[in-house]
Amino acid sequence: RNATAAARPYNRDKETEYGLEHARRPVAGENAPPPSFLATAGTPSEDNASAKTNGPAAEGVNAASGELARVRADSSGRMLTTNQGVQLSNNQDSLKAGLRGPALLKDFILREKLTHFDHERIPERVVHARGSGAHGYFECYQALTELTAAAPFQEAGKITPVFVRFSTVAGERGSKDTARDVRGFAVKFYTDEGIWDLVGNNMPVFFIQDAMKFPDLVHAVKPEPHHAMPQAASAHDTFWDFVSLMPESTHMLMWQMSDRAIPRSFRMMQGFGVHTFRFVNHAGASVLVKFHWTPLLGTHSLVWDEAVKISGADPDFNRRDLWEAINSGNYPEWELGVQIFTEEQADAFSFDVLDSTKLVPEELVPITPIGRMVLDRNPDNFFAETEQVAFCAAHVVPGIDFTNDPLLAGRIHSYIDTQITRLGGPNFHELPINAPLAPVHNNQRDGMHRQAIHRGGVSYEPNSLAGGCPFQAGTQGFVSFPEPQRGDELRGKPEKFGEHYNQAALFFDSQTGPERRHIIAAFTFELSKVTVPAVRERVVSMLRNASEELARSVADGLGMALPDPMPLALDRPPAPEVRKSPALSLTARPGDGRIVTRKIAVLVADDVAGATTMAVAEALVAAGAVVRLVGGRIGPCTAEDGLVLDADATLENSPAPLFDAMVIPDGAVGMEALAADGRALEFVRDQFRHCKPMLALGAGSLLLDAAGIPHNARNVEGLIVSDVADVSASDGFIQALGKHRHFGRETDPPAV
Ligand code: HDD
């Protein structure tokens, strides 16, 4: 076939220019599909005992995997074709009447290509437009059959494939990753009884209590409609105007102004189902449940100045981090925990468990770990998977059911509805990333973009002509929990929904000193961007009901008098059961102290020490860190001992905020050169200001001096100045890095 094509001139005037023998031939296997997740070494399966469950899962319990293989397209070694499979002879030139003549209408190849291109974009998500996804699996620790009939929880060691999408909320699809914002944490379980979507956030509460207010909330936080500013930011008039008139948002604002809103990594943040859901067992008995995801790496966040700088240096910071971790085999992992309680317990709480602005303190109901989730495969194609994935709060399976949370009620409607616009019709469930592994049989027919070819003449039920098929599953199928209802139809809220401040106070008072300072700074910053003084005042008057310390500090920071507290909705608000909950601090889950995947900059220049620098770098790599040699330019530097240090990043293309820690090498002559480079000084100052671990070896302290960084006292937290410039210094540094940040040296305003 090649020979015939080559022999036939397709453009007599330029015969040889694009001949087949000149075209680039992809190397065979270049785009080999990745192995299915069950084939990955160490992944538990029926044949492979899991360390978490002390044994293999029983035969036949694991949902199938690798279903996406059937739709993967791989062009290795293939010819270019049209969408109709017709091979192209020339993908460079349109068809013309003479080389300088007009393009011809009959050029169906050009027209198909342009038409497809013209329609490449789909509407972005109305919220959570910016996101990053990954494949993985959920493994159940022990059978939960007494609590729930849900398929993923029926056997110890049972594996259920998942696809997860993390997101910011307010920004558009191309916006920065490090906006101060809530993060979406949406998990699609491909269970063997259908799709279960746990569509949560990295904060356990929400701004509003009723879905009726959702469009207002989103309109307020999104860019203002007249000039479409600001992008991916809540620091503007309309957001604070709205929330200052909605005191129920106070608790969520505490979370949103905390460091949780600027996570260091998706891999280092918690996830929450937010609402109270139901577990329903095989006998139909139900308990209430709240879902918690806890990262194995611990919870870590950025600081604000750093987040702002990262948004310029690498707007894809969190996306890149997730991708690189999975690509390098450092699969992120979370433990799934549940808080289980009964309706009777819930009735006695001082708050209503149907109110999504409230959490259930762990002191009231502890978290029980029930399984773990591992993300071990990057998507093949961002659009086909991460963009087209459609999560839906209404997707539940037998064993999981809703409660009467009025926020959840709206969600049950909105998610399917929005996909009809976003994905262009009602058949989005047939897109490969959304299709369940469980078979789909019903009498729904047709609609835009239908993939399935339904056989037979019967598309109704009951029928006799198709033997009654497909038929109802009876109690094997999804049976809604028969929750008894009573009451008049009315618009309003139950009494306990009117208490807005107890848990806002609980959150603020449970934070460590640095965390409280960051919350104060965040409120102050955001409100300083608000141009209407009355809005600022309303917010501060609201905060007074949660914390006098917070309200006073924010008022000070804004140069305003402390306003009266906002009047309460309830004359006699219920007293909270818990006034401090250490679990609400980010420091409660520090991780295991390992430094795997932490990014470390080792500054290099001509005439720095060679051997010791590389020995330290190698010790860090051995501990699992990702080390980069950062120089004034990329390429080789010659160290004082003649060793060649090959810089693979520059002070300009990889500034300090992109690294978790830094090493300044020994070598007085090299240090002089770095001290004369403003970018190196800025690098060191940023690392210091952002409270990151720093190691200065020998003459490396000269660079600290030049940058004006105090270190003579030798007790500056997280700053290790070592006279002995050898690899032994890396031990203390690795320990400091395990602790992540050293807020003991943070001052307001920053000293450096
Ligand atoms: Fe929502 C997307 C999480 C309340 C309506 N939401 C969306 C996503 C997440 C959440 C993680 C992105 C899913 C993805 O990655 O594709 N939403 C939440 C949480 C809420 C919440 C944790 C409160 C507990 N949402 C909420 C309400 C409504 C919506 C009250 C409407 C009544 N959410 C939507 C939506 C989105 C969405 C408009 C936009 C794109 C999409 O659904 O697929 O339908």
Boltz pocket constraint, residues with backbone or C-beta under 6 A from the ligand:
constraints:
  - pocket:
      binder: B
      contacts: [[A, 125], [A, 126], [A, 127], [A, 128], [A, 131], [A, 165], [A, 166], [A, 167], [A, 183], [A, 184], [A, 185], [A, 186], [A, 199], [A, 200], [A, 201], [A, 203], [A, 205], [A, 206], [A, 210], [A, 211], [A, 214], [A, 272], [A, 273], [A, 274], [A, 275], [A, 356], [A, 386], [A, 389], [A, 390], [A, 391], [A, 407], [A, 408], [A, 410], [A, 411], [A, 414], [A, 415], [A, 416], [A, 418], [A, 419]]
      max_distance: 6.0
